[in-house]
Each structure stands twice: as structure tokens, then as C-alpha cells.
Amino acid sequence: MDYPERWEIDDDPSLDEAALLEMLRAMLEIRGLEDEIQRAFTKDLVRGSTHLCTGQEAAVVGACSVLRTTDSMVCTYRGHGAVLAKGASLAATFAEIVGRETGLCGGKGGSMHLTDAGVGAYGSFAIVGAHLPIANGLALAARQQGSDAVSLCFFGDGSTNIGAFHESLNLAAVWSLPVIFFCENNLYGEYTAWRATARVDRLADRAGSYGMPGVRIDGNDVIAVRRATGQAVERARAGEGPTLIEAVTYRHRGHSRTDPAKYRPDGELERWLKVDPIRRLENLLATRGVSPERLQEITAAARDAVRDAVEEALSAAPPRLEALYEDVYA
């Protein structure tokens, strides 16, 4: 399954309308803020590069929807959506990306280093795979403290070929750590199709090498993501150890701001746009009887929230010069 088999997503009767609308709102806000980040970059308001998760919103929202604030989460440089899904402020996230003192890290971390420990978002990481061992450390710390908190680790398909991936999964399995390893397989590691770098049909099958469950799901189906992650979280809280989830999804844009993505086959993007995760959830809500007017209200509210966040962030000042000497070791 390198592409969803059908347009419809599986409903879950246990999820009420309010829960589904909340996930829709979160996905709309993430996409809206990513669009604003793109605009900010073109206006030279962003230093460095940006890596947008447009098209992958169901993966982060579905997974984070089953977490508690006390659970930890780490992610990749394509992590704006994951940090927002974990509960970070829209305004503080955007302020960090455009380098303002009200940003999550005081405007000094930027797009690839978003952290908000207050909501359990312990960082996005620019080095591929560097955060998998950190996810293990967070899980071990929770256990040492007598907590049933779990650690959720997002990473891309490219990370599954490096040493940190294999070492981290092995250690987590041996120590039965409460970690959910969540691979956002968007089919490309930077500019290279993942099938050109791996001889396995399913990345989730690599879980078998470490004696943990591995499951492959439709990453554009927010309910399927929530269900699979929820089951993995239950296992982890019960002391049954880690799980590897492979969520097949797709980024609508190139690897980074300067990537036109000409390496993609003709028609591939257009095909994936037809299974846009937001549109699919809206379709499900419509079949449940949610009116077009209600869906429009959610869309408008998300748009207004993003607009207000951008205005608030851009009204803030850049970091003070003295901030260079703060939050560093002497």
C-alpha cells in the first residue's frame, strides 16, 4: 500500500462528533499555518530553510489525539504540525519560525528546533534520526519516575536505514520501554524514493527483527492513525513495550522551500491530492450528518485562529542582543 486503496475512511462509532470536529480543526490550523510559513519565507521573514508537512496532517493529529499532556513527543525537522498537534501555541510556534522573542525558544531555535516542554513537545531535530535515542531516554525517565507516561517518536522513512533507528528499536525492545516509533512514510527521503534505498516491501516489517509489533496503516486516514496509535499507547502503558507504526502518507510540497520536486513521476501529486486527509475527514463528517454550514464554521474559525496568531507573532520584537548569552552553558 503506497497509496490509499479507497477514498472513504473507516468510521469509528466510539468517536463522537465533537472529537472528529476537534481533529478537523487541528488539521486545518496546521495546514493554514504551514501556508503562512510559506508566505513568510517568500517575504524573507524566515532565516534558514523550512520543511512543510502539508498533506501529512492526519498522521500527527491522529497520533497526538490519544496522548496526554504528560506524555512526551519528539519529531523531525518537518515537525511544525507535530508540535502543534501536541498542544503548542500557534502564535508562539510561528513567532519562533520568524525569529521573534515570543517564540517557543525565544526566537533562537527557528523552524527545525521547536520545543515546548510544557505540553510534552521535547523538540524537533534537524539531524536525521538523532531523536530516536532521545525518545528512549524520555521513556526510561518516565519509568524511573514511576509514571505511566509514554514517548511518541515521529520520523521519516529515510531514518529507517540509519544506525540510530536500529539501535533505538533494539534497546527499546530489550528494555520494554514505553515508546511508540511512528514512521511517517511520505515515500521520499529528501529527493530519493524510499524503495530505491530499502529492499523491504513494508518498513513496518522491520519491527520483527526486534520482537515488537509492526503495523502499516493509511496515514491519510486520521481515524486509522488514531486507532493504531491508541492500541500502541495502551500496550506501552501496560508495560508491554514498544510498537513500530508505519503510516503511509505524502507531502504535497517538495522536501524544502527550494525543492520543486521534479523527481516525482507525472501525475503522482495529483493522485495524492485526491485523497487529501482533510477532505476525507470532511466527507466522513458529512456522511454523519454534519451540515455544510457547520463545516464552514470550523474552517472559518481555524482560518481566524491562524490569522490572529500570525499577526500576534509579527508584532513581537526580535530577540534582544543579550539573549545570545542566555540558555547556554558557561
N, C-alpha and C positions, 0 to 999 in steps of 0.2 A: 504494500500500500504506500506508494509515493504520491498518492492523490486520493482525496476522499471519494468513496465509492458512490455516494449519493448526496443530493442537495440537503435532504432532511436531516436533522439531528434528532437523536433519541431523547424523548421527553422522560422526565423523572417525576412521577406523581408526588413524591415526598417533598419536592421543591415547590413552595407556594409562589404566587405571582410576585410578591414583594421581593423574594430572593432573586428571581430571574431578572426583575427590573433593576435591582441593585447591581447585578453583574453587567447588565447592558449599560448602565450609567458609567460604571468604571471603565468599560471598554471604550465608550465614546469619549470620555475625558482623556484617556491615554492617547487615542488617535488624534484628538484635537490638539493636545499639547505637542505631539510629535510634528504636526503640521506647522505649529507656531515656531518650533525649534528650527525647522527647515527654513522658514521665512527669516528668522533671526540670523541664521548662518549666512544667507544671501545678502543680508544687510551689514555683514561684518561685525555682528554683535557677539559672535561665539569665537573664542580662541581655540585653536586646535580643530580636530575633526568631530563629527557626530555620526553615530551609528543608530539608525532608527529602527524601531520594532513594528512599524506599520504593517498590519496583516497578521501579526503574531499575538494579538491582544488576548485571544481566548486562552492561550497557554498560561500566561502569567495570572490572569484574573481567575480562571478556573482553579488553578493550583492554590493561589493565596487565599481563595474564599473559604478554605477549610482550615486555615491556620488561626491560631490565637496571637494576640499581640506579643505574648511571652515566647512564642516560637521564633526561631532565628531564620533568616534568609540571606543568601549571598547569590550574586549573579555576575554576568559578564559585562563587558563594555556596552553591549546592546541592552542596557538594563534600565532605561528610563521607565518603561512600563512595569517592570518587576518591582521597582522601588515604590512606584505609585500604587500598585496593586496591594502592596504590603501595608499601605496606610500613610505614606509620606505626603506632605502638603504639595499641592500643585504649585503654589506661589514660591515656596522655598526650593522646590526642585528646579523650576525654571530660573529662579534667581541664581542658583548655583551654576547652571549651564551658561548663563550670560555674565557670570562673574560679578555678582553683587554681594554685599556684606550680609544680606539677609538669607543667603543661600544655605543649603543643608550643611555645608562645610565652610561657611563664611566666604564663599565665592572663590576659594583657593583650590578646590578639587576639580571642578569642571565636569563635563559630560561623562567621563569614564570613571569617575571616582565618587559616586553618590552614596552617602551613608546617613542613616537616621536610626541610631541605636534605640531611640525612644519608641519606635514601632517595630523593632526587631530586624530592621534592614541593615545588616552589618557590612555592606559595601558592594559596589560593583567594581570589577577588577579588569584592568587593561591587559594584563598578561594572560594569554590563553591557558586555561586550566589551573591557574595559580590558586584559585579559591576553593578547589575541591578538598585539599587538605585542611583548609580553614573551616569548611563545613563540618569535617570530622572533629576538629577541635571544639567547635561550638556545641556539638552533640555530646562530646565527652564532658565538657564543662557542665552541661545541664545535668548529666547523670551524677557527676561528682557532688553537685549541689542538692541532690535528692529531688530534682524536678522531673516532671514527665514531658518537658518541652522537647520538640523535635526540631531538626535542622533541615531546611529545604535548600537545595543547591541547583540553580539553573545553569546550564552550559550548552554550548552548541555541538553539532555533530563533529566539527573539527577537533574538539577536545578529546574525543574518544580514542584518538590514535597516539596520544602522548603519555609519557610515563606517569604523570600525576594522576591521571584518570585511573589507570590500572592499580597503582599503589593505594590510592584512596579507597577504591571499591574493595580491594582485598583487606585492608586494615579495618574498614567499617564492618565487613562481614565477620572477620575473625573476632572482633570485639563486640559484635552485635550492637553497633551504635545506632541510635535513632535518627537515621539520615534518609532523606528521600532524594536520590540523584535523578534530576529531571533534565533530560536531553531535549532541547528544542531543535529538532532536526528540520532545518529550513532548506535542506537539500544542497547547501553550498557552504564550504569552509572558505570564507573570503570569496575568491573568484573561481574556486575549483569544486566541481560536483563531487559530493561525498562518495559516490560509487566509484570514482576514479582513485580513491585513496583507501578503500576498505574492501575486503573480499567476503563480506558477510551480507546477507540479504536484509537482515534486521539487526540494527545496532542493539536492540534490547536483548538479543540472544547472548551478548557478551556477559550478561548477568550470570549465566550458568557457570562461567569459569570461576565465579566467586561464591557460588552456593547461595545466591539470593534470587528472589523473584524478579523477572524482567517482563515488562508488558509494553506493547506497542499500541498506540491509540491515535485517533484522528485529532490532531492538535488544533484544528479549527472548529471543533465541537466543544464549546465551553462546558457543557454538561458531562460529556465523556471525560474531559480533563478533571473536572471536579470529582467525579465518581472514582476514577483511578487514584487520584491523589488522596482522597479521603480514605480509601482502603489501605494505602501505604502508610498514612498517618496513624491509623488505628493499629496496624502491626507494630509500628515504631513505638507508640505509647505503651503498648502491651509488652514491650521488651523483646519483640521477635526480630529485631534487626532492620537492616536497610532494604530498600527496593530501588530498582532502576526502572524509570519510566522513559520511554521514547515517544515523544509527541511529534508527529509529522505535521509540519506547518510550512509557511512560506513568507518570506519578506517581500513586500511589494516594491521596495526600493532597492538600490544597489547596496553593496557592502557598507560603503560610507558615502559621505556627501559628494565626493568627487568621482564616484564609480557609476558609469552609465549602464552597467550590467549588460554589455553587448555579448557576453559569453552565454547568455540564456538562449535556448532554442526558440525559434519563432513560434509564437502562439502560447508559450508556456505561461507567461504572466497573465495573459487574457483568460486562460483556462482557470488559473487560481483565483482571479478576481470574481469568477462566477461562484466560488464557494467562500466568499468573504465571511469571516466569523461573525461580524456584527450583523450583516444582512441575514445570516442563517438564524441567529437568535431572535431577531425581529420577526422573522417568518414564523418561528415556533410560537412566539407570544401572540401573534395574530391568530394562529390556529386555536389558541387557548381562549380567544375571545377578547383580547386586549384591543381596544379601539385604536384606529389610526391617530386620533387626536391625543390619546394618552402617550403613544409612542413619540409623537411630535413634541409633547411637553417634556419628555425625558431628554430628547435630543436638544431642545432649546435650553434646558437647564444645564446640560453638560457644556454646551457652547458658551453660555453666560459665565459658568464657573471658570472655564479656560480663559476667557477674555479678561475677567476680573483678576485672575492670577497673573496673567502677563502684564497687565497694567500695574499691579502692585509691585511685581518684581522689577520692572523697568524704572519705577520711580525711586528705587533704592539706590544708595551710593555704592561705588566700588569699595573693595576692602581698603582700610587705612594702610598707609605705608608701614606703620608699626606692626601690622598683623603678620608681616614676614617673619617676625621673631616669636610669634605665639604658636602654641601647639607643636613645638619641635623640641627635640632633646638637646640639652645643653652639653 
